[in-house]
Amino acid sequence: MKPLQAVKIGCLLCAAVLPGVLNAQFNYTTNYVYTTNNGTITTNGLITITGYIGSGGAVTIPGRINGLPVTGIGDSAFQNDPGITSILIPDSVINIGSLAFYQCTNLIGVSVGFGVANIGDHAFEYCYSLGNIFFYGNPPNAGVDIFSGDTNLTVYYYSGRAWGSTFSGFQTSSFAFSVAGNSVTGYTGSKLVFIPETMYAYPVTSIGGSAFSGTGITNVIIPDSITNIGGTAFFRCVGLRSFRIPDSVASIGNGAFMLCTNLGSITMGNGVTSIGSDAFLDCYNLINVTIPNSVITIGIQAFWGCFGLTNLMIGSGVVSIGDSVFGACHSLTSAYFQGNAPTVIGSNVFYADSVTIYYLPGTTGWGPTTFGGNVPPVEMVLWNPQVQTGDGKFGVQNNEFGFDITGTTNIPIVLEAATNLTAAPWTALQSCTLTNGSAYFSDPNWTNYPSRFYRIRSP
């Protein structure tokens, strides 16, 4: 009976189950193995990263760990990691060791900060996907075969630096940012953009209005120093297909991503508090939108005309939602709210679409008139699936573990399972609606695992 004892049941709308696990803040220091110059953590220590144990993707190496500067990337520190797609190396780093990124086969872009003075042998050798590497500072002292096998590479150097024939044999080109105070105001260079944490010794905290408007950029890496994305910052950047907004960003300006017609994925950090008017207007290919719990205000027509939008999750913090925010989102049939109803609601929030609003038990302000006057009227439904443990069907039946789920008639649910709670992936086992207010779930494979955890979420 050990698997049965390990079963955990929970219900969630988006990521509300087990919030201490699923909503834990990301701590980047846990992704690195590192040493100090004197072997101990002291105020005089300098850190060298010697290994990486993170999940990959767009990796921003921290400038400091435990308050101490990161000045080195050690030999073979990231070697053979297939999960890394981009690397941002901070200005604090002076030395990049031999084989540091050797054979990172899915690495497409690298940003090298002002401070790098030495790069060891074979540091980026056989990074077959590497197309762009950006150097902000002067040419470093370089070892042998740094980019050997990187046949598609273009080396970008910051405009005005004296590079000459450095890294001869590879295509080279210059790039530059326009900066006013602490804000990036413009850019010329590659389609892949690494926005710097500092420029001319000043921290970069803002992306200014229209900074990248109408440019041909396709990928943008934003550092954690950025707190604001200005109005029309990425207006009509039709080459953008995905965008990650870090937790440091608090505001997304009016029209920031308007008419980014190929933008298919947007990930908003947990620090965003306001989404400006027209921010994602006419982003036709945007399919999934999850608005984090940190967001308080959503401006007028923020997602108007997102014809492809089919999945919408709205966090618990939203207080104000403007006119026609999700108007003309013709593929949208449902929206899931995780908190109380907004107290300031504009007219025709879901204009021209037949949408069902799902809300959670214990939340307030929901009723037939919450979105009153919307054309057409929206339907309001309590999303309240509950696992039944006392009806005789909970447990092993015919060698399958199962249980009844009850709730509001016809609400949609997804039942997922994982083998542990600290390093899950959760696997979808069943999707259904609670026809007549109930459904029975059974898992014929439950005996294949030493323990199994279950949860119910919304689609």
VODO-973167 format. One record per atom (N, C-alpha, C): x, y, z. Coordinates in steps of 0.001 Angstrom, whole numbers, padded with zeros to 6 digits, always signed. Atoms other than C-alpha are relative to their C-alpha. Layout:
<nodes>
XYZ...
</nodes>
This chain:
<nodes>
+000808-001220+000000+000000+000000+000000+000839+001267+000000-000842-001199-000028+002989+002356-000132-000392+001025-001053+000406-001012+000989+001922+003980-003473-001256+000738+000403+001238-000651-000422-001536+004656-002053+000256+001005+001111-000316-000912-001089-000085+006261+001066+000687+001269-000498-000738-001153+000518+002033+008565-001062-000845+000917-000857+000840-000797+000886-000883+009876-003100-000381+001312+000675+000385-001319-000470-001478+013586-002675-001011+000581-000981+001044-000537+000861-004598+015261-004025-000100+001492+000217+000194-001439-000107-004990+018950-004771-000693+000525-001229+000638-000635+001145-006988+021231-007035+000635+001356-000219-000569-001300+000269-005670+024263-008780-000607+000600-001241+000302-000755+001197-006564+026912-011235+001316+000616-000406-001380-000318+000384-003289+027359-013123+000950-000599+001035-001018+000536-000899-000557+027052-010445-000308+000348+001438+000376-000347-001357-002472+027441-007214+000237-001131+000984-000238+001107-000905-001793+023972-005836+001444+000036+000492-001337+000075-000585+001153+023614-003482+000831+001231-000348-000687-001207+000439+002207+027262-003909+001431+000101+000486-001364-000058-000479+005318+026823-001803+000988-000712-000905-000867+000715+000929+006637+024448-004447-000066+000637-001378+000133-000402+001388+005207+025654-007734+000272+001473-000228-000196-001429+000163+005480+029378-007121+001276+000502+000680-001238-000402-000667+008906+029373-005456+000815+000934-000881-000813-000942+000753+011114+032268-006502+001302-000649-000438-001223+000576+000571+014074+031366-008721+001218+000610+000670-001236-000444-000638+017411+031581-006922+001165-000444-000864-000982+000425+000988+020150+031640-009542+001274-000559+000607-001252+000503-000569+022983+030918-007127-000033-001517+000149+000078+001449-000150+021697+027361-006748+000303-000723-001302-000264+000637+001287+022390+026709-010435+001481-000117-000317-001425-000042+000303+026154+027109-010162+000828-000676+001085-001058+000464-000895+029076+025278-008634+001132+001008-000115-000998-001064+000082+031739+027803-007695+001013-000102+001139-001049-000080-001012+034937+028421-005757+000389+001462+000194-000549-001335-000220+036582+031494-004271+001525-000073-000041-001458-000032+000142+040176+032608-004607+000726-000468+001251-000665+000454-001221+040910+031759-000959-000697-001208+000634+000635+001226-000462+038631+028748-000627-001107+000196+001008+001071-000275-000946+036224+030446+001785-000782+001217-000466+000822-001166+000322+033410+032951+001511+000381+001126+000952-000389-001144-000812+034922+036191+002784-000255+001261-000792+000228-001271+000683+034549+039849+001958+001046+000266-001071-001053-000201+000990+037784+039598-000053-000033-001038-001118+000028+001096+000948+036736+036561-002093-000410+000430-001399+000379-000151+001398+036497+036461-005887-000480-001353-000482+000624+001273+000329+034241+033803-007340+000310-000412-001430-000117+000633+001309+034981+031483-010251-001053-001093-000093+001003+001035+000224+032107+029423-011591+000681-001203-000637-000662+001213+000476+033270+025848-012089-000973-001025-000580+000982+000937+000534+030036+024088-013018-001387+000603-000026+001375-000489+000163+026412+024579-014023-000955-001174+000136+000971+001062-000231+023450+022495-012827-001416+000482-000234+001322-000547+000282+020567+024625-014095-000684-000713-001149+000840+000651+001000+017865+023773-016619+000284+000471-001416-000366-000444+001338+019426+025652-019546-000858+001139-000484+000711-001120+000595+017643+027977-021944+000883+001225-000056-000738-001262-000017+018650+031633-021784+000634+000172+001377-000723-000016-001279+021315+031715-019047+000675+001359+000196-000668-001232-000390+022334+034959-017364+000903-000292+001185-000950+000260-001081+025475+034425-015320-000012+001192+000956+000090-001118-000944+025228+036502-012127+001321+000734+000145-001191-000786-000266+027666+039336-011513+000523-000192+001406-000399+000239-001389+027701+038466-007816-000726-001228+000522+000604+001099-000735+027013+035410-005685+000355+000190+001471-000212-000249-001438+026558+035847-001933+000761+001296+000248-000614-001312-000166+027683+039452-002378+001399+000127-000570-001365-000024+000514+031019+038531-003971-000001+000011-001521-000005-000121+001456+031966+039378-007575+000404-001306-000682-000347+001143+000845+032007+036630-010182+001000+000493-001040-001050-000507+000881+035304+037192-012005+000519-001043-000977-000512+001031+000884+035949+033856-013688-001022-001063-000332+000723+001201+000404+034318+031046-015638+001059-001060-000221-001093+000956-000034+036462+027991-015019+000055-000934-001191-000179+000986+001064+037759+025324-017365-001169-000992-000003+001052+001016+000210+034959+023106-018765-001259+000249+000827+001116-000278-000913+032366+024853-016551-001360-000347-000609+001280+000266+000663+029522+024515-019101+000151-001045-001114-000328+000895+001103+031082+021883-021341-001092-001043-000244+000927+001057+000435+028730+019592-023313-001411+000148+000553+001367-000200-000484+025542+021145-021930-000911+000273-001195+000842-000187+001183+022886+020667-024639-001209+000900+000234+001213-000753-000293+020203+022686-022853+000141+001499-000116-000231-001440+000011+021796+026132-023039-000201+000551-001402+000241-000619+001311+020546+028351-025867+000659+001369-000127-000710-001283+000044+022132+031687-024936+000685+000234+001335-000785-000298-001207+024675+033023-022440+000243+001498+000054-000358-001385-000254+024977+036527-020989+001067+000016+001087-001142-000043-000920+028401+036977-019364+000141+001420+000527+000023-001361-000548+028477+039970-016968+001348+000702-000106-001215-000816+000083+031007+042793-016942+001046-000390+001036-000934+000343-001074+032571+041430-013735+000983-001093-000402-000842+001135+000390+034019+038378-015508+001235+000481-000749-001276-000352+000620+037703+038731-016460+000534-001162-000832-000595+001166+000647+038667+035188-017431-001061-001035-000349+000810+001132+000439+036875+032509-019459+000959-001149-000263-000963+001085+000036+038627+029172-019056-000051-000839-001262-000056+000935+001116+039624+026535-021582-001201-000947+000042+001118+000933+000143+036744+024384-022868-001240+000432+000777+001084-000455-000875+034341+026541-020839-001374-000318-000566+001289+000265+000647+031489+026144-023363+000169-000998-001150-000316+000967+001049+032969+023367-025462-001197-000894-000312+001022+000895+000509+030394+021488-027547-001369+000223+000667+001378-000347-000371+027309+023314-026247-000769+000141-001313+000436+000105+001391+025569+022260-029419-001250+000803-000325+001206-000785+000255+022347+024267-029013+000154+001469+000363-000290-001394-000332+024002+027526-028009-000029+000843-001278+000130-000807+001222+022941+030174-030545+000603+001388+000134-000516-001350-000164+024186+033425-029015+000678+000203+001336-000761-000289-001216+026663+034780-026461+000260+001494+000071-000347-001391-000263+027097+038230-024941+001142+000030+001007-001206-000042-000833+030560+038935-023485+000167+001421+000530-000025-001315-000624+030771+041825-021005+001304+000750-000188-001134-000904+000159+033221+044714-020878+001297-000540+000597-001183+000321-000784+035583+043057-018419+000843-001141-000509-000721+001204+000401+036631+039869-020242+001316+000357-000683-001336-000284+000528+040386+040019-020880+000676-001242-000551-000660+001238+000422+041271+036353-021423-001037-001076-000304+000847+001133+000363+039603+033439-023218+000903-001181-000286-000870+001158+000102+041126+029991-022930-000204-000822-001260+000040+000873+001176+041761+027347-025577-001346-000732-000100+001184+000817+000327+038729+025717-027242-001256+000430+000766+001083-000424-000893+036339+027815-025117-001377-000200-000613+001298+000138+000665+033500+027770-027691+000102-000968-001196-000203+000911+001120+034746+024995-029963-001183-000969-000143+001064+000946+000334+032144+022806-031700-001349+000377+000597+001356-000495-000298+029210+024965-030666-000677+000215-001356+000398+000012+001406+027638+024092-033999-001123+000984-000324+001128-000907+000247+024550+026311-033597+000353+001459+000241-000363-001361-000378+026482+029394-032488+000072+000896-001232+000042-000911+001134+025605+032177-034906+000490+001392+000320-000342-001367-000384+026382+035329-032916+000711+000009+001341-000637-000283-001285+028848+036333-030218+000331+001490+000025-000112-001445-000126+028874+039928-028993+001063+000337+001040-001027-000473-000921+031916+041583-027424-000206+001494+000245+000196-001405-000340+031340+044852-025557+001321+000728+000242-001251-000638-000366+034924+045477-024515+001045-000080-001096-001119+000097+000932+038334+045525-026160+000327-001460-000285-000330+001384+000328+039736+042396-027844+000716-000693+001152-000666+000731-001088+040678+039759-025257+001235-000735-000499-001067+000940+000318+043813+037646-025145-000644-001360-000248+000746+001174+000417+042664+034543-026983+000900-001205-000165-000704+001255+000182+043791+030937-026846-000227-000575-001385+000089+000635+001316+043786+028460-029732-001372-000642-000193+001216+000717+000414+040765+027097-031594-001219+000349+000851+001117-000422-000842+038295+029146-029590-001334-000318-000662+001257+000192+000716+035607+028895-032281+000115-001085-001073-000182+001033+001003+036829+025879-034229-001283-000818-000173+001212+000758+000295+033922+024118-035954-001270+000805+000005+001203-000858-000049+031533+027069-035521-000141+000691-001359-000062-000450+001395+030949+027486-039240-000965+001129-000333+000996-001033+000292+027990+029878-039032+000184+001259+000845-000198-001056-000999+029514+032311-036548+000282+001363-000628-000375-001394+000230+029523+036096-036842+000429+000590+001332-000519-000652-001204+031664+037949-034289-000371+001471-000071+000396-001400-000070+030123+041274-033304+000837+000710+001057-000766-000795-000957+032215+043938-031637-000664+001366+000127+000693-001252-000265+031015+047131-030043+000619+001133-000817-000434-001082+000888+031208+050146-032338+001016+000899+000706-001025-000876-000555+034361+052197-031747+001142-000740+000656-001089+000775-000586+036432+049366-030252+001035-000343-001081-001087+000228+000956+039806+048703-031899+000232-001491-000173-000100+001444+000156+039327+045134-033065+000934-000419-001138-000918+000348+001086+041240+045104-036336-000261-001395-000540+000114+001341+000575+041905+041530-037464-000204-001080+001059+000251+000977-001060+041064+039860-034155-001005-001040-000477+000837+001114+000430+039482+036430-034765-000142-000025-001515+000036+000064+001456+040392+036543-038439-000456-001397-000427+000572+001248+000482+038700+033838-040478-001469-000118+000278+001428-000031-000273+035259+034659-039099-000572+001338-000452+000666-001234+000365+032761+037195-040310-000117+000895+001226+000110-000948-001098+032852+040311-038140-000895+001160-000389+000878-001141+000244+030445+043199-037783-000109+000791+001296+000134-000828-001198+029878+046084-035380-001467+000119+000400+001343-000281-000493+026853+046798-033222+000101+001128+001010-000004-001122-000944+025845+049685-030993-001387+000215+000569+001232-000445-000632+023182+050812-028557+000029+001516+000136+000151-001409-000370+021883+054334-028201-000529+000035+001423+000340-000028-001419+021624+055239-024537-000211+001435+000437+000239-001293-000634+020100+058189-022708-000205-000256+001487+000081+000278-001427+020737+058120-018969+000094-001490+000243+000025+001419-000303+019788+054635-017781-000887-000787-000960+000948+000617+000915+017633+053825-020794+000621-000278-001363-000357+000313+001378+018344+052022-024054-001039+000657-000907+000925-000731+000864+016842+054201-026790+000065-000445-001455-000099+000458+001368+017980+052469-029985+001071-001047-000151-000926+001110+000215+020013+049682-031537+000271-000153-001489-000361+000418+001354+021886+048793-034708+000899-001217+000119-000827+001195-000061+023336+045358-035322-000764-001235-000387+000536+001311+000337+022336+041688-035384-001483-000115+000351+001389+000300-000334+018825+040240-035261-000139-000558+001406-000029+000449-001391+019794+038660-031939+000523+001143+000856-000350-001164-000815+019914+041331-029227+000205-000426+001451-000250+000121-001430+021542+041083-025792+000018+001409+000585+000005-001323-000624+020523+044172-023851+000957-000041+001196-001024+000067-001055+023429+045013-021498-000538+000420+001357+000342-000432-001349+023196+045388-017724+000563+001381+000304-000623-001310-000200+025523+048401-017846+000475+000533-001338-000586-000683+001156+026620+050937-020443+000736+001218+000512-000820-001135-000431+029457+053403-019874-000023+000143+001521-000063+000097-001458+029549+052306-016222-001313+000343+000690+001305-000286-000592+025855+053181-015701-000904-001222-000150+000920+001128+000140+023246+050505-014959-001107+000323-001005+001099-000158+000948+020683+049998-017716-001257-000533+000663+001208+000375-000740+017267+049968-016054-001276+000097-000819+001217-000239+000772+014866+050845-018858+000249-000215-001486+000020+000021+001458+014072+050104-022486-000923+001127-000427+000737-001218+000286+012962+053441-023857-001084-000172-001051+001061+000000+000984+009949+054268-025976+000538-000128-001410-000335+000217+001411+010244+053002-029571+001454-000405-000226-001427+000315+000109+013787+051774-028875+000303-000983-001123-000227+001014+001035+013480+048774-031201-001127-000012-001031+001190-000051+000851+010342+049828-033079+000348-000203-001465-000141+000209+001431+010148+048454-036614+001287-000647-000445-001270+000622+000383+013538+046738-036513-000219-001466-000356+000087+001393+000428+014243+043248-037867+000453-000993+001034-000479+000899-001043+015224+041736-034518-000909-001227+000109+000743+001251-000137+014189+038125-033907+000079-000597+001397-000168+000515-001360+015479+037320-030398+000555+001108+000880-000440-001033-000934+015919+039592-027382+000232-000639+001365-000327+000469-001346+017650+038701-024094+000071+001228+000907+000089-001156-000896+016756+041121-021280+000625-000354+001344-000617+000290-001295+018909+041294-018126-000915+000366+001160+000813-000259-001188+017546+041456-014592+000101+001434+000501-000076-001406-000407+018551+045115-014316-001178+000824-000535+001083-000763+000646+015594+046210-016502-001253-000017+000871+001222-000116-000797+012565+047497-014573-001181+000530-000798+001081-000601+000773+010553+049154-017343+000224-000229-001488+000002+000077+001456+009702+048454-020979-000895+001122-000501+000697-001215+000374+008683+051718-022576-001051-000198-001086+001045+000021+001008+005783+052530-024868+000560-000228-001398-000370+000373+001375+006043+051088-028406+001453-000454-000114-001413+000404+000011+009477+049710-027449+000288-001017-001090-000192+001036+001012+009032+046708-029773-001140+000035-001032+001100-000172+000953+006221+048062-031954+000376-000532-001388-000137+000538+001350+005876+046167-035240+001350-000705-000214-001167+000867+000177+008884+043890-034628-000522-001365-000447+000695+001170+000521+007419+041225-036876+000880-001252+000019-000884+001160-000083+010467+038956-036533-000021-000681+001359+000052+000597-001331+009839+038329-032816-001010-001139+000038+000898+001137-000137+008364+034900-032147-000207-000420+001455+000163+000269-001426+008877+034584-028402+000712+001100+000773-000586-001071-000800+009748+036948-025590-000151-000374+001470+000020+000241-001440+010691+036486-021939+000261+001307+000724-000128-001206-000816+010155+039379-019523+000430-000430+001400-000485+000482-001302+012253+038884-016352-000797+000573+001164+000726-000413-001206+010935+039275-012809+000285+001446+000389-000369-001363-000384+012711+042621-012475-000900+001054-000632+000820-000990+000722+010352+044348-014941-001312+000219+000728+001234-000354-000703+007494+046195-013223-001087+000494-000939+001028-000582+000866+005746+047902-016131+000299-000269-001467-000046+000178+001452+005026+047188-019786-000772+001167-000596+000580-001254+000459+004327+050435-021631-001076-000156-001054+001059-000018+000999+001504+051390-023964+000549-000402-001371-000396+000407+001343+001798+049623-027293+001369-000644-000092-001380+000503-000025+005062+047965-026243+000245-001078-001044-000154+001090+000964+004501+044893-028460-001097+000038-001077+001091-000134+000966+001698+046189-030667+000471-000382-001402-000263+000416+001379+001594+044604-034140+001268-000842-000140-001014+001063+000128+004256+042014-033345-000765-001243-000466+000996+000924+000533+002193+039813-035609+000443-001462+000000-000476+001384-000063+004393+036699-035362+000350-000439+001414-000306+000341-001392+004782+036766-031584-000946-001105+000455+000819+001139-000379+003577+033333-030494+000053-000345+001465-000168+000354-001403+004790+033156-026894+000530+001195+000769-000466-001060-000882+005131+035743-024127+000022-000547+001428-000127+000419-001392+006425+034901-020635+000230+001239+000848-000101-001178-000860+005816+037611-018047+000555-000394+001356-000575+000246-001307+007908+037735-014908-000952+000330+001128+000856-000166-001174+006454+037772-011419+000124+001367+000657-000087-001358-000532+007356+041441-010896-000872+000997-000741+000802-000928+000800+005099+042959-013562-001248+000409+000768+001188-000502-000691+002448+045181-011952-000991+000693-000932+000913-000684+000916+001017+047040-014956+000306-000364-001441-000072+000260+001436+000332+046191-018591-000712+001147-000682+000530-001222+000575-000205+049297-020671-001059-000229-001061+000994+000051+001060-002960+050081-023141+000656-000414-001319-000456+000451+001329-002548+048400-026550+001319-000771+000054-001332+000592-000149+000500+046561-025169+000244-001136-000980-000130+001145+000907-000131+043421-027271-001075+000033-001085+001066-000151+000987-002740+044760-029659+000422-000604-001345-000207+000610+001316-003012+042761-032909+001223-000906-000065-001006+001072+000043-000481+040105-031908-000743-001278-000398+000920+000998+000528-002341+037663-034115+000349-001430+000392-000439+001369-000226-000278+034576-033318+000208-000350+001466-000135+000278-001426-000280+034851-029541-001078-000993+000403+000943+001082-000298-001890+031631-028286-000293-000102+001488+000152+000166-001452-001293+031377-024519+000437+001262+000716-000364-001151-000827-001321+034252-022060-000275-000347+001458+000152+000137-001446-000695+033848-018330+000434+001308+000633-000278-001269-000667-000922+037102-016417+000325-000307+001462-000416+000420-001342+001027+036693-013153-000775+000710+001103+000724-000547-001151-000374+037389-009705+000436+001410+000362-000517-001328-000324+001755+040527-009454-000719+001125-000741+000624-001041+000832-000227+042382-012150-001219+000574+000705+001113-000716-000635-002614+045015-010748-000909+000631-001044+000796-000705+001006-003738+046948-013826+000325-000514-001400-000127+000352+001411-004350+045958-017444-000695+001098-000788+000507-001172+000691-004818+048902-019796-000958-000313-001139+001006+000091+001058-007398+049536-022498+000559-000731-001218-000302+000730+001235-007307+047123-025462+001392-000657+000024-001362+000543-000119-004109+045525-024147+000218-001210-000892-000124+001203+000826-004792+042269-026043-001047-000007-001125+001003-000095+001065-007294+043513-028619+000531-000655-001284-000340+000546+001308-007298+041555-031867+001004-001129+000020-000866+001178-000048-005209+038604-030641-000838-001206-000442+000936+000962+000568-007150+036302-032950+000322-001436+000390-000398+001374-000291-005158+033183-032051-000070-000382+001462-000024+000252-001437-005544+033482-028266-001068-001022+000378+000934+001051-000419-007103+030285-026913+000073-000297+001489-000166+000308-001419-005738+029987-023351+000340+001275+000761-000184-001242-000757-006023+032823-020840-000143-000273+001489-000013+000131-001451-005104+032740-017151+000316+001362+000592-000160-001337-000570-005476+035915-015089+000264-000136+001493-000458+000162-001367-003640+036190-011772-000897+000635+001036+000855-000397-001124-005069+036932-008362+000105+001470+000356-000214-001375-000426-003752+040497-008126-000709+001051-000817+000584-001001+000899-005676+042184-010955-001154+000730+000688+001015-000858-000597-007719+045100-009594-000735+000789-001068+000577-000851+001040-008314+047171-012721+000248-000611-001367-000104+000552+001350-009030+045927-016233-000792+000919-000932+000554-001080+000812-009726+048407-019017-000979-000435-001065+000963+000250+001072-012138+048700-021917+000590-000940-001046-000304+000842+001163-012040+045953-024565+001378-000643+000069-001345+000564-000156-008869+044402-023155+000182-001242-000863-000079+001230+000795-009611+041061-024821-001033+000016-001126+000941-000116+001093-011901+042369-027541+000536-000602-001288-000345+000561+001313-011914+040650-030940+001063-001092+000093-000846+001188-000122-009982+037643-029606-000887-001195-000371+001092+000834+000475-012151+035391-031732+000162-001484+000285-000195+001409-000353-010576+032047-030722-000174-000246+001491+000080+000118-001456-011011+032745-027011-001423-000381+000419+001305+000449-000485-013860+030779-025431-000082-000058+001516+000013+000073-001463-012806+030718-021762+001150+000805+000569-001031-000735-000730-010824+032750-019241-000072-000425+001461-000076+000502-001369-009662+031608-015802+000579+001081+000901-000440-001001-000972-009416+034093-012920+000382-000705+001294-000480+000655-001211-007399+033087-009858-000343+000742+001280+000286-000781-001193-008533+035831-007495-001388+000595-000006+001270-000709-000040-011377+038159-006628-000249+000737-001306+000331-000764+001196-013196+039982-009373+000671+001374+000067-000541-001366-000009-011483+043235-010418-001041+000989+000494+000932-001006-000516-012998+046260-008722-000251+001113-000997+000191-000983+001072-012534+048533-011749-000021-000768-001316+000173+000787+001214-013892+046950-014907-000522+000900-001103+000415-000806+001123-014109+048728-018243-001139-000639-000773+001108+000501+000810-016785+048242-020858+000512-000996-001030-000269+000958+001065-016829+045272-023239+001412-000590+000071-001330+000585-000182-013722+043605-021796+000240-001134-000992-000095+001121+000939-014449+040574-024004-000853+000281-001235+000861-000444+001094-016080+042490-026844+000081-000937-001217+000168+000765+001242-017332+040445-029841+000329-001476+000146-000337+001407-000196-016527+037067-028270-000916-000614+001062+000801+000740-000976-018626+034452-026453+000952-000731+000936-001019+000485-000932-016500+033742-023373-000653-000463+001293+000389+000472-001327-017034+031690-020230+001089+000378+000991-000925-000387-001060-015414+033110-017096-000077-001038+001109-000077+000947-001105-014255+030540-014530+000690+000681+001186-000562-000600-001200-013596+031660-010951+000037-001042+001111-000285+000981-001040-012451+029891-007777-000898+000150+001219+000713-000084-001272-014289+029029-004556+000733+000921+000970-000588-000879-001003-013725+031553-001789+000355+001378-000506-000265-001330+000540-013187+034486-004141-001301+000795-000050+001175-000865-000141-015538+037460-004131-000185+000875-001238+000301-000970+001040-017234+039858-006510-000525-000581-001293+000435+000636+001238-018336+037321-009088-001513-000169-000017+001436+000145+000145-021873+037277-010393-000434+000373-001404+000503-000253+001363-024096+037803-013439+000311+001387-000529-000220-001381+000456-023367+041535-013530+001471+000420+000056-001413-000373-000132-019581+041402-013002+000528+000635-001268-000362-000570+001294-018980+041996-016698-001268+000438-000726+001278-000428+000547-022432+043473-017228+000169+000944-001181-000049-000855+001169-023049+045076-020596+000941-000478-001074-000899+000520+001035-020443+043010-022410-000819-000528-001173+000677+000451+001217-021466+042254-026000+000885-001008-000719+001191+000590-000623-022207+039368-026172+000219-000224+001491-000165+000226-001447-022885+038574-022488+000957-001157+000274-000889+001082-000401-020274+036439-020729-000731-000903+000982+000547+000953-000953-021141+033334-018745+000961-000129+001173-000818+000102-001206-019885+033077-015150-000182-001387+000616+000084+001368-000497-019053+029592-013801+001010-000204+001127-000874+000347-001122-017629+028460-010452+000798-001254-000367-000883+001137+000305-014615+026184-011059+000406-000627+001326-000143+000546-001354-014664+023851-008063+000120-001516+000046-000118+001463-000072-013574+020258-008751+000517-000456+001357-000394+000545-001290-013255+018170-005615+000164-001513-000121-000212+001443-000059-011801+014688-005140-000819-000563+001156+000838+000634-001020-014209+012445-003238+000767-001180+000611-000777+001044-000668-012435+010283-000662-000849-000936+000857+000818+000803-000909-015397+008859+001248-001184-000669-000652+001177+000569+000668-017763+007502-001406+000174-001462-000405-000217+001396+000310-016314+003982-001660+000757-000258-001286-000726+000170+001254-014585+004593-004983+001440+000502+000082-001371-000488-000173-011407+006178-003622+000891-001165+000392-000917+001081-000299-008572+003680-003741+000095-000966-001156-000252+001010+001028-007864+000459-005594-001303-000712-000350+001164+000697+000533-010669-000888-007770+000478-000785-001222-000428+000826+001131-009910-003805-010112+001471+000242-000353-001452-000195+000117-006171-003244-009537+000378+001349-000611-000298-001352+000463-006419+000384-010641-000336+000981+001114+000271-001029-001001-006119+003352-008310-000878+001078-000632+000888-000998+000585-008941+005831-008820-000818+000735+001034+000859-000795-000872-011407+008308-007389-001005+000774-000843+000997-000869+000614-014499+010333-008193+000416+001460+000148-000190-001451-000045-014231+014054-009004-001366+000628-000235+001291-000673+000153-017280+016256-008509+000196+001503-000026-000066-001455+000066-018010+019925-009134-001112+000540-000865+000994-000639+000851-020003+022370-011203-000131-000766-001318+000254+000751+001224-021608+020696-014197+000760+000577-001189-000665-000292+001278-019500+020659-017365+001239+000893+000117-001265-000742-000052-016441+022472-016001+001120-000882-000551-001100+000786+000557-013265+021387-017838+001108-000187+001030-001108+000269-000905-010409+019760-015933+001087-000790-000732-001107+000839+000429-007007+018193-016537+000558-000670+001246-000574+000744-001118-005733+015454-014214+001445-000325-000339-001423+000202+000236-001930+015310-013904+000608-000832+001118-000719+000802-000992+000550+013067-012099+001486+000306-000061-001458-000143-000090+004170+013303-010939+000512-001016+001008-000587+000974-000917+006548+011010-009104+000592+000639+001248-000441-000710-001202+007786+013679-006683-000413+001453-000144+000460-001391-000024+007071+017276-005728+001122+001012-000128-001111-000952+000031+010543+018790-005832+000629+000133-001365-000584-000069+001337+011630+017946-009369-000975-000593-001008+000999+000612+000856+008330+017182-011071+000249+000406-001419+000997-000567+000866+007540+017163-014374-001363-000635+000233+001361+000495-000092+003772+016851-014229-000441-000477-001382+000441+000602+001251+002276+014574-016880-001522-000039-000031+001454+000032+000145-001286+015021-018128-000454-001431-000274+000527+001347+000160-003204+011752-017743-001392-000016-000603+001374-000002+000490-006752+012771-018563-000515+001424-000076+000708-001268+000148-008685+015775-019868-001474-000317-000238+001427+000279+000163-012438+015882-019567-000813+001153+000564+000914-000917-000678-015471+017845-018441-000821-000807+000999+000797+000677-001025-017545+017030-015384-001447-000071-000473+001356+000193+000517-020605+015841-017271-000939-000330+001156+000946+000155-001113-023587+016076-014923+000660+000210+001358-000638-000379-001256-021140+017361-012315+000939-001025+000585-000920+000976-000572-018907+014315-011907+000742-000733-001101-000780+000851+000890-016261+012123-013518+000808-000942+000876-000823+000958-000731-014335+009036-012453+001351-000090-000672-001364+000133+000499-010553+008877-012818+000599-001281+000534-000737+001174-000458-008492+005700-012717+001367-000028-000671-001381+000052+000479-004775+005084-013143+000464-001451+000002-000417+001405+000043-003899+001579-014350+001494-000192+000199-001460+000117-000087-000159+002355-014158+000543+000373+001369-000448-000516-001286-000018+003382-010525+001018-000916+000679-000936+000923-000646+001882+000254-009479+001397+000064-000603-001315-000113+000640+004761+001171-011813+000901+001017+000691-000748-001079-000644+005923+003930-009449+000065-000246+001505-000090+000135-001454+007215+003862-005855-000937+000961+000734+000986-000941-000527+004998+006897-005244-000517+000815-001168+000566-000826+001060+002697+009026-007356-000896+001065+000617+000761-001126-000487+001177+012440-006766-000938+000475-001111+000984-000430+000970-001942+013779-008471-000442+001427+000294+000596-001311-000182-003349+017212-009045-000995+000254-001134+000979-000416+001006-006266+018757-010924+000266+001444-000324-000173-001380+000418-005767+021890-012966-000990+000325-001096+000829-000432+001115-007667+023916-015503+000758-000217-001303-000675+000189+001285-006940+023405-019219+000881+001182-000355
</nodes>
